[in-house]
Amino acid sequence: MKEEEKNHLEEEDTQKEEEIVEPENSESAENSEGSENADNSETPETPEEKDPLEAAQEEIEQLKTQILYKTAEFDNYRKRTLKEKAELILNGGEKAVSAILPVIDDMERAMENGEKTDDPAVLREGMELIYHKFIKALEGLGVKKIETKDADFNTDLHEAVAMVPGMGDDKKGKVIDCLQTGYQLNDKVIRHAKVAVGQ
């Protein structure tokens, strides 16, 4: 009888030990699963990185496209500027011609009126009016006379065609007479004044 009780007690002890062991194992299993899940949640999935060669090829293609666009733009710009330059050369005098046309109209009227009169004073007055109108039209285009009266000789503006000796020290190197009027266009000499200079 004692042996049965002893065996029975041993069986109960082993059952208790198993019960105690099972919860420990289950907790450790849960902890290990939790740690695995935590590890998985902490490490996000990394996107696939592009191959450097493919990335370089894409960049090259983009650069080629940009160069093609820029080349086409430059070609269009060059053609447009050449066309504008050709138009300027062809029609550049339009402004000057438009300014001179009224002067031609006045000259035609003066010639018609000149047939009706023999008075030289009237003809002279008409010619002077046309001359002043013509000078005013030229000034509107940026053309002006080169002044020579009592001016010092200046090789940038004047062309000496004669030297006049014995004019005295006060006239030395000065313009004595203007033989042909010179003109400037926007401060650029388009015709030098032909002058006689004191020596």
C-alpha positions in Angstrom: 0.0 0.0 0.0 2.8 2.4 0.8 4.4 1.6 -2.5 1.2 2.5 -4.4 0.9 5.8 -2.5 4.5 6.5 -3.2 4.0 5.8 -6.9 0.9 7.9 -6.9 2.8 10.8 -5.3 5.6 10.5 -7.8 3.1 10.6 -10.7 1.5 13.8 -9.3 4.9 15.4 -8.9 5.8 14.7 -12.5 2.5 16.1 -13.7 3.1 19.3 -11.7 6.6 19.6 -13.2 5.2 19.2 -16.7 2.5 21.8 -16.0 5.1 24.2 -14.8 7.4 23.5 -17.7 4.7 24.0 -20.4 3.8 27.6 -19.5 7.5 28.5 -19.5 8.0 26.9 -23.0 4.8 28.7 -24.3 6.0 32.1 -23.0 9.4 31.7 -24.5 7.8 30.6 -27.8 5.5 33.6 -27.7 8.5 35.9 -26.9 10.5 34.4 -29.7 7.6 34.9 -32.2 7.1 38.4 -31.0 10.7 39.3 -31.4 10.7 37.8 -34.9 7.6 39.9 -35.7 9.2 43.0 -34.2 12.3 42.3 -36.3 10.2 42.0 -39.4 8.3 45.2 -38.7 11.4 47.2 -38.0 13.2 46.3 -41.2 11.1 47.7 -44.1 11.4 46.1 -47.5 14.0 48.0 -49.5 13.1 48.9 -53.1 15.1 47.3 -55.8 18.1 49.6 -56.7 18.6 50.4 -60.4 21.5 49.0 -62.2 24.1 51.9 -62.5 24.6 51.1 -66.2 20.8 51.4 -66.9 20.7 54.7 -65.0 23.6 56.0 -67.0 22.0 54.9 -70.3 18.7 56.8 -69.3 20.7 59.9 -68.5 22.5 59.7 -71.8 19.2 59.4 -73.6 17.8 62.5 -71.8 20.9 64.5 -72.7 20.7 63.4 -76.3 17.1 64.6 -76.4 18.0 68.0 -74.8 20.8 68.5 -77.3 18.5 67.8 -80.3 16.0 70.3 -79.0 18.7 73.0 -78.4 20.2 72.3 -81.9 16.7 72.7 -83.5 16.1 75.9 -81.5 19.5 77.4 -82.5 18.9 76.5 -86.2 15.5 78.2 -86.1 17.1 81.3 -84.5 19.9 81.4 -87.1 17.4 81.2 -90.0 15.2 83.9 -88.5 18.2 86.3 -87.9 19.5 85.7 -91.5 16.0 86.4 -92.8 15.7 89.6 -90.7 19.2 90.7 -91.8 18.3 90.2 -95.5 15.1 92.2 -95.0 17.1 95.0 -93.4 19.6 95.1 -96.2 16.8 95.1 -98.8 14.5 97.6 -97.1 16.9 99.5 -94.8 16.6 102.7 -96.8 12.8 102.8 -96.4 12.9 105.4 -93.6 15.3 107.6 -95.5 13.2 107.4 -98.7 10.0 108.2 -96.8 11.6 111.3 -95.4 12.8 112.5 -98.8 9.6 112.0 -100.7 7.9 115.2 -99.4 11.0 117.2 -100.6 10.5 115.7 -104.1 6.9 116.7 -104.0 7.9 120.3 -103.2 10.5 120.3 -106.0 7.8 119.1 -108.5 5.5 121.9 -107.4 8.3 124.4 -107.7 9.1 123.4 -111.2 5.4 123.7 -112.2 5.2 127.2 -110.6 8.5 128.1 -112.2 6.9 127.9 -115.7 4.3 130.4 -114.7 6.7 133.1 -113.5 10.0 134.7 -114.7 10.7 136.4 -111.4 14.1 135.0 -110.2 13.4 136.2 -106.6 10.3 133.9 -106.4 12.3 131.0 -107.8 15.1 131.6 -105.4 12.7 131.8 -102.4 11.1 128.5 -103.5 14.5 126.8 -103.8 15.5 128.0 -100.3 12.3 126.6 -98.8 12.9 123.2 -100.4 16.6 123.3 -99.3 15.7 124.0 -95.6 13.0 121.3 -95.7 15.5 118.8 -97.1 18.1 119.7 -94.4 15.4 119.3 -91.7 14.4 115.8 -93.2 18.1 114.8 -93.1 18.5 115.9 -89.5 15.4 113.8 -88.6 17.4 110.8 -90.0 20.4 111.7 -87.8 22.4 113.5 -90.6 24.1 116.8 -89.7 26.6 119.1 -91.3 30.2 119.2 -90.1 30.9 122.8 -88.9 34.0 124.4 -90.5 33.6 128.1 -89.8 36.6 129.3 -87.6 37.2 125.6 -86.6 40.5 124.1 -85.9 41.7 121.6 -88.5 40.7 118.1 -87.3 41.8 115.1 -89.4 38.8 113.1 -88.0 36.4 115.6 -89.6 38.2 117.5 -92.2 40.2 116.7 -95.4 42.8 119.3 -96.3 42.8 119.9 -100.0 44.8 123.2 -100.0 47.3 124.9 -97.7 47.1 128.7 -97.6 50.4 130.4 -96.6 50.8 133.9 -95.1 47.6 134.0 -93.2 49.3 134.9 -89.9 49.8 133.0 -86.7 46.2 133.3 -85.5 45.0 131.4 -88.7 47.7 128.8 -88.6 46.1 125.3 -88.4 42.6 126.8 -88.8 40.1 126.1 -91.5 40.2 129.1 -93.9 37.6 127.9 -96.4 35.2 124.9 -97.0 35.2 123.6 -100.5 32.8 120.8 -99.9 30.5 120.3 -96.9 31.0 117.2 -94.8 28.3 115.2 -93.1 27.9 113.0 -90.1 25.4 110.2 -89.5 24.8 109.7 -85.8 28.3 111.1 -85.0 29.9 108.9 -87.6 31.6 110.7 -90.4 30.1 109.7 -93.7 31.8 112.4 -95.7 34.8 114.5 -94.6 34.6 118.2 -95.2 37.1 119.3 -97.9 38.8 122.4 -96.6 41.7 124.9 -97.1 43.9 125.2 -94.1 46.0 128.2 -93.0 49.8 127.5 -93.0 
